[in-house]
Amino acid sequence: MSKTKQGGSSRLGRDSAAQRLGIKVNAGQNVKTGMIIVRQRGTKYLLGKNVKKGSDDTIYAMKDGVVKFSSKSKKLFNGSRRMAKVVSVEPAKSK
């Protein structure tokens, strides 16, 4: 007879927490200085005006304003080109 109850032999059931990457503020929305706009791994989105990149490639606002997304053609090291997304913060217009 067994001394202890049978414990499952499954080695599954462990999962890591999601990284919660992606765009945090959409185009046309207002941001304040220091607000995170995009969380990313690598440089999927490039830097435009009034934004900076953190050590984990997070893009955040350097000035108050409105978020703007645009595209530009970027030359790669092998000579080919790709369309890159650029994130920038435009100063808010006074009324």
CORJO-V769350 format. One record per residue. N is the residue number from 0. PHI is phi in whole degrees, -180 to 180 (NA if undefined). Layout:
N PHI
N PHI
This chain:
0 NA
1 -75
2 -79
3 -126
4 -68
5 -70
6 -96
7 -59
8 -96
9 -69
10 -107
11 -90
12 97
13 -108
14 -144
15 -85
16 -71
17 -64
18 -87
19 57
20 -89
21 123
22 -80
23 -101
24 -131
25 -85
26 -62
27 90
28 -87
29 -80
30 -131
31 -109
32 -56
33 92
34 -71
35 -78
36 -102
37 -137
38 -106
39 -149
40 -113
41 82
42 -112
43 -67
44 -107
45 -96
46 -87
47 -113
48 -80
49 61
50 -133
51 -133
52 -112
53 -81
54 -66
55 -101
56 70
57 -71
58 -100
59 -135
60 -79
61 -102
62 -140
63 -69
64 166
65 -115
66 -74
67 -135
68 -110
69 -145
70 -121
71 -149
72 -85
73 -119
74 -84
75 -93
76 -66
77 -86
78 95
79 -80
80 -122
81 -140
82 -83
83 -111
84 -92
85 -116
86 -109
87 -143
88 -120
89 -90
90 -60
91 -67
92 -79
93 -77
94 -93
